Amino acid sequence: MVDNLLFLAAPITICILLAGILSYFGNHILSRGIIFIDIAVAQIAALGTMIGLLAGFAEESLNVQMISYLFTIIIISLFALTKFRKQLISQEVIIGIIYCIGLGLAMLLAERIPGGSNFISKTITGNLLWVTWDKVLECLVIFLIVGVIHLVFRKPFILISDAKNGLPYSLWRTRMYELLFYVTFSVVIVKAVPAGGIFLVFTLLIAPTAAATLFTSSWKKRFIWSWIIGVLGSVLGIYLSYKLNISNAPAIVTLLGLTVFVLAFGKLAAKKIFKPDYKQADL
């Protein structure tokens, strides 16, 4: 039992960190209505990694990471700077196009890289059970730095997210805040995807926040409850995957996805039970 806990300690810890930072960003992403932004960012990051591999660098090397960050920051900067007072093309449409381009190019490059198809599969499913403590510490430091930045700029970030398509500041000031927001978001996604995979990162970003939003509109409460839901779903998913010898990321994704629907139907049922319609029929 102790050996099992020691083996699962690093994966559980990284899930706690991911659930926290992604729950925070999930509140912003859900408020802004740009649900698929993290998938697009993750795909561009994977594309940068593949270009680094084609250049002859090792997958975990600093050179590959820098190329991945460079590609991601360039694309996300273009996305942030396309915010206008009147959006002729929805940003969600831009996100979809970016994702499709990134995926298409990645599939083309996969044909040129030995084991390229396996790499694409790994970016989707992640490598959660084999996360090391070095990786956990690296993520902790980066997430803390991002957290401090967002603590300092929390007011403008929240105002912009609540405004959705509106601009609470001048156009260029808003774009600068957007640039800072999306660059830090990209850094988090680039670090999160190798461990959890695209699907798990997307689910931790959206599902816990969606569940918390069913019961509260407070930013603080949504963040706390979405973090709790993300941690519980992740820990239970890791335990079940280990005991049943099944893939960990799909187990967590399934649990968190079902949690949203269970809570949604539970709230609907509670409304029907505890708030019946007292309107009397016409006599």
N, C-alpha and C positions, 0 to 999 in steps of 0.2 A: 504493500500500500504506500509506504513512504517513498519507495523507488518510483512508483507511478506519479506521485505528487511532484517529486523532484524533476522528473522528465517533462511534466506538463506545466511546470512553474513558469518557464519563459514564454510559451505560447499563451498562457492565461494572462500574464502580465502585459504582453504586447496587445492583447485584445482589450484589456482595461484602458490602456493608453489610446488605442484606436477608437474605442467607443466614446471616450471623452472628447477628443479633438474633433471627431467626425460628427458627434452630436451637436457640438457648438456650430460647426459650419452647416450642418443640416438645417438648423433653424433659419439661417440666412438663405440657403438655397431654396428651401420650401417657401419662404416668404417672397422670394424674388420670382418664383415660378420657373426656374431654369433647372429642372430636375435632372437632366442628363449631362450636366456640365462635367461631373467627375469622370464619367465614362469617356468623354471626349478628351479630357486632360490625360487620363491614364493611357489612352490609345496613342496619343502623341508622344508621351513619355516612352512607351514601348517602342515606338517607331525610332526615336532617338537612340535607344539602346541597340536596336538592330543595326542602325547605321554605324554605331561604334563597333559592333561585332564584325561588320563587313570591313571596317578599317583595320581589323586585326587585333583589337584590344580584348582583354578578358572580360567576361560578363560582369563580374563584381569589381572591376578596376575603377579607379578614380576617373580615368579618362572617359569611360563609358558613362559614368554618372554625370559628369560635366556636360557631355553631349546631350544626354537626356534632359537635364535641367535647361540647357540652352534652347533646345527645340520647344520645350514646354513653355518657357517664359516668353519666347517670341510670339508663339501662337496666342497665349492667353493675354499678352499685351495688346495684340491686334483686336482681340475680342473686347477687352475693356475700353479701348479707344473708339469702338464702333457704337458706343452709347450716345444717343441723340435725344433731343427733347421730344421729337416725334419719330418713332421707329417705323420706317417704311417696311422693313423686314424684321420680324420678330427675332430676338436673340436666341430663342429656342431653335429657330430654323438654322441660324448660323452655327449653333452647337451641333446640330444633326449633320450639317455639311462637313464640318471639321472632323467629326467622328468617322464619317464614311470615307473621307479622303485618307485619314490616318490608317484606317483598317485596310483600305484598298492597297495603299503603298506597303503596309506591313506584310500583306499576303504576297505581294510581288517580290519583296525582299526575302521573304521566307524561302523562296525557291532558290535563292543564291547562297543561303547560309546552311551549313550542315546542321541538321537537327532543328531547322527553323520552325517547322510545324510544332515540335515539342515546346519550343520557347513560347509560341503564341498560346498554346494550351496552358503553360505554366503561368502566364500573365493573367489568364482568366481564373484559374483555380488557386493560385498562390502557393505558398510553401510554409504554412502556419506551424505545423508540428516540429519543423526543423529550424525554427528561429533560435538564434543564439543570444546569450546575454549581452554580447557586444552590440548586436543589432538593437536590442531593447534599450540599452543605454544611449546609443546614437539617436534613436527615435525620441527618447525622453528629452534629450538636450534640445533637439530641433523643435519639438512641440512646445517646450517651455519658452523658447525664443519667440515662436509664432504667437503663443499665448500672451506674452508681454506686449507685443506689438498691437494685438487686438484689444488688450485691456486699455492701452493708451488711446486708441482710436475707436473705442467701442461706440461712442455717441454718433459720429458720422456714419459708421458702418450700419448701425441699426436704423438710423433715419433713412438711409438710401434703400435698405432692404424693405422697410415698411412702406416706402414711397412707390416701390415696384417700378413702374415705367416713368414716374415723375422724377423731377430733379430738385431735391431740397436745397441745393447749392447752385452756384454758377456752373455752366457746362464743363469748363476745363477743371474747375476744382472737384467736381463730381468725378470726372474721369481720372484724376490723380488718386482720389480715394479708391476708386474702382480698381485701378492698376495695382495699388498696394494690397488690396483685398485679394485679388485673383492671383497675384504672384505668391503670396503666402499660402493661399489655398493650393496652388500648384505644387509648392514645396512639400506640403503635407501629403498630397496624393502620390507624388513620385516616391516618397519614402514608404507609404502605406501599401501600395500595390504589390511590390515584390514579396511581402510577407502574407498579406491576406488575399490577393488576387482582385481583379476588377469587380466581380460579382459581390464578394463579401464587403469590399469597401463601399460600393454603391448601396448595398443593403444597410450597412451601419450608418451611412450618411442619411438615408431617407426613412427607413422603417421605424426605428425608435422615435424619431422626431414626429413622424406621422401619428404614431400611437399616442404620444404625449399631447399632441395638438388636439386630439379628440376631447381632452378633459380640461385644458387650460390654455389661455392665450398669453400668459405671462412669459416673457423671455427667460427669466431666471428659473421659473418652475419647469418650463419646457426643457431647458438644458439639463436640469438635475434629473428629471424623470426619464428623459431619453437616454441619458448616460446610464442610469440604473437598469433600464430595459435592455440596452445594448450589452452591458456587462453580464447580466443574468442569462440572456440568450446565448452569448458567446461561450461562457463557462459551461453551460449545460450542453451546448452543441459539441464542444471539445470533449467533454466527458463521454457523451453518447458515441461520438465517432471513435474514440479510443476503445471503449468497451465493446462496441458492435463491429469494430474493424471496418468502418466506412469512412468516406472522405469527409474531412472536418469542415471545410468551407461550405460545401453544399448543405451539410447538416445545420450549420448556424444560419445560413440564408433561409432555409426552409422554416426553422423555428421562429425566426424574427418575422418572416412574412406571414406565417400563420398567426402570430401574436397580434399583429395589426388587425387582421380580420376578426379574430376572437374578441378583441377589445371593442371593435366597432359594432359588432353584432350584440355584444354584451351591453353596451351603452344604449343601443336602440331598444333592446328588450327591457332594460331598466326604465327607460322613458315610458314605454307602454304600460309597465306594471305599476310604477309609482306616480305617473302623471296621466291617469286615464282621462278620457274625454268626458267631461261632465255635462256637455251640451244635451239638454233634454230634447227628445223627439217632439215634433209638432203634434198637438192633439187635434 
